[in-house]
Amino acid sequence: MTTDSSTAVERRVLLYSDGNTNIIDGSTIWLVSMAQVLARTNSHVTLLLKNRIISRKMLEPLDGIDNVTVVDPFEALGDAVPPTKLLSVRQAAEKVVELDRAHRFDKIISRGFYISHELAITREFDGRFWPYVIDLPEPGTEPTPKRLRDLEEIALSSERMLVQTEDSRSYMEYRVPASVGKCVVINPMIPDDLGPMPGRSARPAGRLQGVYAGKFAEGWMTLELCDVPRLLAERGVNLSLSMIGDKIMHFKHNPTWRGRMKAALGSSPGVEWAGGLSRDDATAYSKTADIGFSWRSRALDSTHELSTKVLEYCAMGVAPVVNRIAAHVELLGEDYPLFVDSTTESVLDAIERVARDPDLLEDARKKAMDAIDRYRMATTVERIHAALRATEVQPSVTLVSGRPLLLVGANLTASRGTHTVLRQTVGEVRIAEWDPTLTGQEEPRLGDLSAAGTVVVEDAAPYLPWATRRKAAGQRLVVHIRDLRTDEPALREANREEIDAFVFQAEPDLAAFAAAFDVPTERLHLAPVPVDTGYVDRPGLPGRQYRVGVLDLSPSASRPDVAITVLRGLLAADEQFSLHVRDRLPWETEELWVDQLERSYYRTLVADLTATPEVAARVAFERPDSDLPTWYRKVGWLLVPHRSGRVDQRVIEAQAAGVAVLTPAADGAAELYGPDAPFDSIDGVVRKIAAASADPAEFARLSAASRLHASRHDLAVVRPAWTAALNG
């Protein structure tokens, strides 16, 4: 259809969706829109189809775009392949592999769970794969262990994972730990120039034009919708309803449904079936309507997705009739007048209200048009272009002899930011998360160690002495000290002369080390805790200013008693406050529970809570799963115990998400978490939280100050420090 452009492009992208472009549906609209968006990011797009091109209606928007090449997988086979032939999932994966071996794409983007899993298990695209998995199990539905394993496999092979909404990202991060740090929200998109029909005049009260565009399916309530004009006529409301689309679904559990649907389209009073139209024709048809239907069954109320068709209705000034679900309330506001439930009665009531009150209908249209700017294609182009470029940072350090960098540690779960910034700095990073015990395992580990040109050891214990004794000729050895203890035996046993650079996360640690050890200052480097601030900065949930968070319940040095005392004071001011504790319960940690002092402390704490059930009812104990970025959306405040000189990466991530951090006043506290963080007394912190929670402007100021402080830890800010440490 189109040919490669001679203009230089930033990347070559292969795009595939498990949908049929000969039929109008959401997956086809997404596929064409995504090709347009990617083309505008200065990418060359190879669009692989699942089908033969029989109808070009849906592909017309791609005509004339030089950097999009459409591949009909059956074109070379001619009449030997029937027109209705579609690629199977396995055939599609084989075709992607074939095209990639011929052209070597920089990114592979696929839409759909099954094709994404099939591509993942080929292991051909690791580090280049961007799957868009939208067919997730609905909330409240427990996914099978196999589905979770398959999703984990997809995540492990992915460079990034595309998700449609924040809810989708939250679900993915909670269910699939390997997806954390990879999920990019790419919302449904609408054309930049899509708007209402100019000069449209209002209809007389009691008369409305309605439209439905899309597939005809059970959960989409399309059969029930055909009866709405007749039932409204019985109430004295005249609704003319146009139905656009040609995809009528068949259901094995309900074999007569398809026939009844087709009959209803042709015979229902007040219903006109326009059939399948091109996207432009469907849009022109829809613009003449007053209301657009996206009515769904209750089974779909918990969906993670937001319908593109709803957004298109909004942009055209066609007020959508939609179920009252969280995504629609967030889009249109609590008081939107055309919210319905799954019952026909609710639809009739809502339409009758706006039919008899033209001002109410106009208010609904205005709310709809005001809601969609962030879903314009230009905004999506900016977001996906930024996401693509974030993975394409050019390395600033040349690896020694071309050999990879090895990141070594006993527990690297808290080193995601370090891994990311190292990969951006040098390109190739290998991970060695080993058991802390070296005995009997030195030889296999030595092979990994000697193969590396640069070795970064996370913390001194237990590997630093061993690594210094076995440093290879020409190798560069760096120690990243996250939690300095100058009396640490491993730090004193290590041959410090063999260490080329010492990297610290906080100035007090660097100063303390310089005072305790005779090491040339040029080997000492300060690199703040690296955080992907853009990834964790997400919209806060309503009411977050009344939720106080605690990351650690144990050991007792974390002072959960202080948090509960703060909660008591806050409840005296406003009963909306609650405390959210993100940790395992103390008795679930054997080594802690056998400590007599610790056990006594927590028994007293539990007894105290038991004696005040009104306080206990406002405390939530929540498991420490992988989805911390999601948790930060609902929490407005984070109480952090004093830790001299040590920066907690989780706390910086909370600040990047706009959470206001509070920590006891002590030397260095303001430096660690900003000038708003230190507090002198429990009464003082209670007053501060209560006052700011009642004052939206003050809470917004504190939230913005948190984000500003976290920006000092952004990957782009930290990279130069690591460049200096690795280069020497």
DONU-768868 format. One record per residue (C-alpha): residue in one letter; x, y, z. Coordinates in pm, whole numbers. Each point is the difference from the previous one (the first is absolute). Layout:
<sites>
  res       X       Y       Z
    a       X       Y       Z
...
</sites>
This chain:
<sites>
  res       X       Y       Z
    m       0       0       0
    t     282     237      87
    t     374     -17     -28
    d     297      71     224
    s      81     367      39
    s     345     124     -96
    t     -10     235     301
    a     220    -110     289
    v    -207    -150     280
    e      73     -54     369
    r    -107    -363       9
    r    -165    -279    -197
    v    -314    -144     161
    l    -202    -310     -84
    l    -364      28     105
    y    -252    -287      17
    s    -347     -35     148
    d    -207    -315      23
    g    -293     164    -181
    n    -154      -2    -348
    t      29     334    -183
    n    -282    -100    -235
    i    -240      43     292
    i     -71     311     207
    d      77     -58     366
    g     208     145     281
    s     312    -205     -69
    t       9     117    -363
    i     -52     364      97
    w     284     -31     254
    l     231    -162    -254
    v     -43     274    -260
    s      22     275     263
    m     315    -152     146
    a     161     -14    -344
    q     -79     370     -45
    v     139      88     344
    l     322    -197     -50
    a      51     159    -342
    r     -16     340     172
    t     279    -103     240
    n     239      -8    -297
    s     -17    -379     -12
    h     -34    -218    -306
    v    -294    -234      63
    t     -45    -340    -161
    l    -365     -87      60
    l     -55    -375     -27
    l    -364     -95     -55
    k    -174    -315     114
    n    -221      -7    -310
    r      -7      44    -375
    i    -100     352    -100
    i    -357     -35    -123
    s    -133     334     125
    r     222     309      30
    k    -250     204     204
    m     194     -24     325
    l     343      42    -164
    e     -81     321    -189
    p     146     230     274
    l     342    -152     -77
    d      -6      92    -367
    g     275     246     -85
    i     203     -58     318
    d     342     -80    -144
    n     148    -155     313
    v    -271    -266      36
    t      28    -325    -196
    v    -305    -228      13
    v      69    -372     -44
    d    -279    -226    -125
    p     124    -345     113
    f    -182    -180    -282
    e      63     241    -288
    a     266    -216    -167
    l    -226    -307       8
    g    -272     156    -215
    d    -318    -201     -54
    a     151    -308     166
    v    -116     147     332
    p    -372      60      66
    p     -96     365      71
    t    -107     -84     355
    k     333    -160      93
    l     157     133     323
    l     340     -65     154
    s      -8    -227     302
    v     188     116     308
    r     292    -228     -81
    q       6     103    -366
    a      -2     367     100
    a     297     -56     233
    e     189    -185    -274
    k     -68     288    -242
    v     128     254     256
    v     319    -204      43
    e      42     -22    -379
    l     -44     377     -48
    d     232      78     291
    r     278    -220    -136
    a     -29     182    -332
    h     -17     355     139
    r     114      -9     369
    f    -253     226     169
    d      89     215     301
    k    -340     -57     166
    i    -263    -273     -33
    i    -349     110     110
    s    -281    -254      22
    r    -358      28     124
    g    -170    -297     163
    f      88    -254     268
    y      41    -310    -217
    i     217     154    -271
    s     208     179     265
    h      64    -327     183
    e      84    -180    -324
    l     252     272     -88
    a     145      -2     353
    i      76    -372      -3
    t     197      32    -325
    r     264     194     203
    e      80     181    -327
    f     -99     347     119
    d     125      36     358
    g      91     361      68
    r    -206     122    -300
    f    -345    -137      78
    w    -293     232      90
    p    -315    -213      46
    y    -342     160      52
    v    -195    -250     209
    i    -355     129      40
    d    -195    -324      48
    l      75     -26     371
    p    -222    -191     244
    e    -264     232     138
    p      44     130     358
    g    -155    -248     240
    t      82    -288    -234
    e     293    -209     118
    p     239     -66    -288
    t     118    -357     -43
    p     357     -87     103
    k      76     -69    -368
    r    -123     342    -107
    l     218     163     266
    r     303    -204    -111
    d     -63     101    -360
    l     -34     368      95
    e     324     -25     199
    e     169    -152    -304
    i    -124     287    -217
    a     123     254     256
    l     343    -157      31
    s      59      18    -375
    s    -133     355     -29
    e     188     326      -9
    r    -326     183      69
    m    -361    -112      35
    l    -280     217    -133
    v    -316      30     210
    q    -313     200     -68
    t     -76     162     336
    e     146      59     344
    d    -232    -275     125
    s     152    -239    -254
    r     350      93     112
    s     -94     -48     366
    y    -145    -342     -74
    m     302    -106    -203
    e     251     111     263
    y    -195    -175     277
    r     -45    -328    -184
    v     327      -8    -197
    p     302     120     203
    a     230     -12    -304
    s    -208     277    -161
    v      88     259     265
    g     207     275    -155
    k    -107     -99    -352
    c    -367      98     -36
    v     -73     305    -217
    v    -354     140     -11
    i    -107      55    -361
    n    -362     108      27
    p    -256     -30    -280
    m      57     279    -252
    i    -219     216    -219
    p      93     215    -302
    d     123     353      73
    d    -256     158    -232
    l    -303    -199     113
    g    -270     244     113
    p    -373      66     -12
    m    -197      67    -314
    p       2     378     -58
    g    -329     187       4
    r    -207    -279     146
    s    -327     134     140
    a    -176    -133     309
    r    -294    -236     -50
    p    -343      63     148
    a     -55    -135     351
    g    -103    -365      -4
    r     187     -84    -321
    l     352    -150     -14
    q     233    -157    -252
    g     210    -286     137
    v     288    -205    -141
    y     178    -325      74
    a     323     -90    -183
    g     195    -319      57
    k     -45    -372      18
    f    -328    -168      89
    a      48    -225     302
    e    -182    -128     308
    g     192     191     267
    w     -25     315    -212
    m    -380      -3      49
    t     -59      57    -371
    l    -305    -229     -23
    e    -162     177     296
    l      92     336    -152
    c    -213     -71    -307
    d    -306       4     226
    v      77     338     160
    p    -163     226    -267
    r    -330    -192      27
    l      -1      14     381
    l      83     371      -2
    a    -285      64    -243
    e    -235    -142     263
    r     126     280     230
    g     -55     265    -264
    v     368      33     -96
    n     101     -30    -366
    l     344    -160     -40
    s     132     -81    -347
    l     288    -246      37
    s     267     -70    -265
    m     202    -321      41
    i     339      -8    -179
    g     204    -317     -42
    d       8    -335    -174
    k     160    -229     258
    i    -276    -212     159
    m     144    -240     255
    h     -97    -366      36
    f     -18    -163     345
    k       8    -376      43
    h    -181      20     334
    n    -278     203    -166
    p     -22    -126    -363
    t    -317     198     -89
    w     140     336     109
    r     167      90    -332
    g    -317     -61    -200
    r    -212     200     244
    m     251     285      -9
    k      -2      15    -377
    a    -381     -11      -8
    a     -24     281     258
    l     229     222    -205
    g    -229     -34    -299
    s    -341      19     165
    s       8     197     329
    p    -211     321      -4
    g     216     314       8
    v     320    -191     -89
    e     197      55    -321
    w     283    -243     -76
    a     269     180    -202
    g     224    -307     -30
    g     378      17     -18
    l     145     343     -84
    s     351     138     -35
    r     127     179     308
    d     -50     341    -162
    d    -354     -85    -112
    a     -88    -143     341
    t     131     317     163
    a    -201     225    -232
    y    -311    -207      70
    s      56       7     376
    k      49     378      14
    t    -368      53     -84
    a    -105    -175     323
    d     -82     151     339
    i      92    -308     204
    g     228    -298     -62
    f     -41    -339     163
    s     274    -194     179
    w    -232    -191     231
    r     143    -320     149
    s    -115    -292     213
    r      89      -9     369
    a     261    -269     -72
    l     209     266    -176
    d     -28     265     272
    s     334    -102     151
    t     191      29    -326
    h     353     142      -5
    e     -67     162    -337
    l    -138     332    -122
    s    -187     -17    -330
    t     144     202    -290
    k    -354      38    -127
    v    -102     182     319
    l     286     245     -53
    e    -100      51    -363
    y    -359      76     103
    c     134     255     250
    a     221     171    -258
    m    -291      26    -245
    g    -225     161     258
    v    -217    -311       5
    a     -85     -64     365
    p      81    -365      80
    v    -242    -226     186
    v     236    -202     221
    n       4    -216     310
    r      98     172     324
    i     343    -157      52
    a     314     154     148
    a     161      72    -339
    h    -309     182    -127
    v     -44     199     321
    e     365     105     -23
    l     -55     103    -362
    l    -337     178      25
    g     -49      94     366
    e    -230    -123     274
    d    -305     199    -115
    y       1    -100    -367
    p    -370     -47     -91
    l      25    -299    -237
    f     147    -259     235
    v    -201    -326      -4
    d      20    -349     142
    s     -55    -330    -178
    t    -381      27       8
    t    -214     123    -288
    e    -202     208     247
    s     304     207      96
    v      73      72    -367
    l    -360     108     -66
    d       0     228     306
    a     328     168     -91
    i     -98      63    -361
    e    -344     130      95
    r     160     251     240
    v     227     155    -264
    a    -269     -20    -270
    r    -236     215     208
    d     271     240     120
    p     215     141    -287
    d     220     187     250
    l      84    -327     174
    l      93    -157    -334
    e     218     300     -86
    d     172     -34     340
    a      73    -366     -76
    r     144      92    -341
    k     224     267     154
    k     127    -236     271
    a      81    -255    -271
    m     190     245    -223
    d     196     141     297
    a     121    -348      98
    i     206    -117    -293
    d     300     225     -68
    r     245    -240     165
    y    -122    -275    -234
    r      82     192    -318
    m     246    -174    -230
    a     257     281      35
    t      17     -54     376
    t      39    -375     -49
    v     279      60    -252
    e     191     202     260
    r     -44    -270     265
    i     103    -295    -214
    h     287     191    -159
    a     133      79     349
    a     -41    -366     102
    l     188    -118    -310
    r     283     246      46
    a      35     -92     369
    t     107    -348    -111
    e     241     134    -260
    v     244     194     216
    q     342     -21    -161
    p     264    -151     235
    s     246     259     139
    v     261    -256     113
    t     201    -236    -222
    l      29    -342     162
    v     348    -130      73
    s     114    -219    -293
    g    -364     -18    -110
    r     -76    -231     294
    p    -334      45     187
    l     -58     166     335
    l     -90    -241     282
    l    -226     120     284
    v      59    -220     306
    g    -208     -17     317
    a    -167    -226     253
    n    -341     170     -23
    l     -55     219    -304
    t    -377      48      34
    a      62     359     113
    s     250      62    -282
    r    -241      40    -292
    g      94     367     -38
    t     373     -78      15
    h     -39    -270    -264
    t    -190     239    -228
    v     249     284      29
    l     294    -236     -55
    r    -164    -144    -311
    q     -59     351    -134
    t     361      92      78
    v     183    -299    -146
    g    -252    -190    -212
    e      62    -363     103
    v     -53    -100     364
    r      -6    -351     143
    i    -155     -75     337
    a     154    -234     259
    e    -234     -32     297
    w     177    -267     201
    d     -60    -167     332
    p     196     187     268
    t     198    -313      91
    l     311     -37    -213
    t     124    -330     141
    g      26    -270    -265
    q    -128     222    -279
    e     301     217     -79
    e      94    -169    -328
    p    -325      48    -198
    r     -26     355     129
    l     359      69     -93
    g     -84     -74    -364
    d    -268     270      -5
    l     229     238     183
    s     299     -39    -230
    a    -213      29    -317
    a    -104     354      92
    g     192     309    -102
    t    -156     202     283
    v    -140    -135     326
    v    -239     197     223
    v     -46    -152     346
    e    -312     107     189
    d     110      59     363
    a     316    -130     160
    a    -132    -323     148
    p      39    -274     -94
    y     170      27    -340
    l     240     294      11
    p     302    -170     167
    w     -36    -299    -235
    a     -31     225    -308
    t     309     204      91
    r     209    -314      45
    r    -107    -134    -340
    k       2     317    -207
    a     113     -80    -356
    a     267     195    -183
    g    -148     307    -167
    q    -329     -41     181
    r    -170     300     166
    l    -151     -62     345
    v    -262     231     151
    v    -177     -34     335
    h    -343     158      43
    i     -49      58     373
    r    -370      48      69
    d      14     -23     380
    l     337      99     144
    r     123    -155     324
    t     364      99      50
    d      52    -296     235
    e    -120    -248    -264
    p     254    -289       1
    a     -36     -58    -375
    l      93     361     -69
    r     315     -30     211
    e      96    -344    -134
    a     -26     110    -365
    n     317     104    -178
    r    -105     362     -50
    e     292      65    -235
    e    -169    -226    -256
    i    -324     203      10
    d      -6     261    -275
    a    -305     192     122
    f    -217      24     311
    v    -355     122     -70
    f    -220     134     282
    q    -367      97      -4
    a      16     282     256
    e     251     270      89
    p      20     -96     372
    d     107    -353     -96
    l     271     127    -233
    a     132     237     267
    a      -2    -271     268
    f     185    -241    -228
    a     263     263     -91
    a      62      64     370
    a      34    -370      85
    f     210    -124    -294
    d     305     128    -182
    v    -131      -8    -358
    p      83     261    -269
    t    -290     242     -40
    e      -7     -50    -378
    r    -125    -355      64
    l    -297     122     205
    h    -323      71    -188
    l    -347     114     102
    a    -288    -144    -205
    p    -349      54     146
    v    -237    -295      16
    p    -116     -39    -364
    v    -376       5     -51
    d    -202      -7    -319
    t    -209     293     120
    g    -216      13    -312
    y    -103    -362      50
    v    -123      35     357
    d    -157     346     -40
    r    -366     -88     -51
    p    -334     172      65
    g     -96     -16     367
    l    -329    -161      99
    p    -280     203     162
    g      35      37     376
    r     374     -79      12
    q      59     301     230
    y    -182    -193     275
    r     211    -315     -33
    v     326     -36     192
    g     246    -270    -103
    v     271    -197     177
    l     240    -221    -195
    d     143    -204     289
    l    -181    -154     293
    s     303    -183     133
    p     242       2     169
    s    -109     221     286
    a     256     263    -104
    s    -247      82    -279
    r    -224     140     275
    p    -348    -107    -106
    d    -115     121     343
    v      80     355    -110
    a    -210     -45    -314
    i    -295    -126     205
    t      35     291     243
    v      -5     238    -298
    l    -314    -174    -126
    r    -173      50     337
    g      67     371     -19
    l    -120      22    -358
    l    -325    -186      74
    a     -72     255     272
    a      16     266    -272
    d    -177    -189    -281
    e    -139    -354      -9
    q      92     -38    -370
    f     367     -75      81
    s     142    -350     -29
    l     341    -166      43
    h     134    -244    -262
    v     287    -228     104
    r     189    -166    -284
    d     190    -291     156
    r     -24    -357     118
    l    -134     -54     348
    p     277     -44     262
    w     -99    -357      91
    e      46    -100    -365
    t     375      68      34
    e     148    -280     209
    e     334     162      87
    l    -182     312     123
    w    -263    -183     202
    v     254    -206     195
    d     152     325     132
    q    -157      47     344
    l      17     382      -5
    e    -153      19    -349
    r    -275    -246      91
    s     -85     197     315
    y     -12     326    -196
    y    -250    -132    -255
    r    -218    -171     259
    t     -34     335     176
    l     -77     170    -332
    v    -273    -251     -87
    a    -151      22     349
    d      -9     378     -31
    l    -180     -20    -334
    t    -243    -262     131
    a     -94     233     285
    t     -93     277    -246
    p    -207    -165    -276
    e     -93     337    -149
    v     370      55     -77
    a      65    -360    -105
    a    -284      29    -253
    r     196     276    -177
    v     323    -203     -34
    a      55    -212    -310
    f     283    -256     -15
    e      93     -54    -365
    r     233    -257    -153
    p     338     119    -133
    d     -59    -103    -361
    s     177     135    -307
    d    -252     273     -82
    l     130     282     221
    p     -50     265    -273
    t    -372     -83       4
    w     -11      20     379
    y     150     350     -10
    r    -298     120    -205
    k    -234     -44     295
    v     233     121     278
    g      50     372      66
    w     247     -16     290
    l     289    -231      85
    l     146     -27     350
    v     368     -97     -18
    p     212     -88     308
    h     333     174      37
    r     288    -178    -173
    s     324     189      34
    g     147      77    -342
    r    -188    -271    -185
    v    -240      76    -284
    d    -281    -252     -50
    q     -74     -44    -372
    r    -362     -83      77
    v     -41     338     171
    i     146     190    -297
    e    -241    -188    -227
    a    -286     106     228
    q     113     362     -28
    a      16     -31    -379
    a    -365    -109      17
    g     -92     314     196
    v     -18    -157     347
    a      95     241     280
    v     274    -159     213
    l      36      63     374
    t     299    -111     208
    p     134      90     350
    a     217     311       4
    a     369     -95      16
    d     326      97    -164
    g     -28     -61    -372
    a    -377     -70      -3
    a     -80     306    -212
    e     283     -89    -239
    l    -133    -353     -42
    y    -366      78     -59
    g     -39     377     -34
    p     -71     293     233
    d    -368     -88      49
    a      77    -353     125
    p     144      43     356
    f    -237      25     299
    d      88      81     362
    s    -291    -162     184
    i    -297    -227     -48
    d    -238     286      77
    g     174     206    -265
    v     -31    -266    -269
    v    -369     -55      86
    r     -68     373     -37
    k     189      13    -329
    i    -184    -295    -158
    a    -342     111     126
    a      45     359    -121
    a     137     -92    -343
    s    -265    -269     -58
    a    -271     262      58
    d     174     246    -234
    p      28    -133    -357
    a     242     276    -103
    e     242     -82     284
    f     -15    -373     -65
    a      66      69    -371
    r     301     214      97
    l     147    -275     220
    s     -66    -259    -271
    a     176     216    -262
    a     294      59     239
    s      37    -377      40
    r      14     -47    -376
    l     256     280     -29
    h     224    -160     263
    a     -29    -340    -169
    s     107     155    -332
    r     357      14     138
    h      -5    -380     -22
    d    -128     -27    -358
    l     192    -239    -224
    a     113     281    -230
    v     137     194     298
    v     182    -298     152
    r     152    -132    -325
    p     293     248     -15
    a     116    -104     350
    w      10    -366    -104
    t     175      95    -324
    a     276     164     205
    a      28    -298     237
    l      18    -255    -282
    n     240     202    -215
    g     235      97     283
</sites>
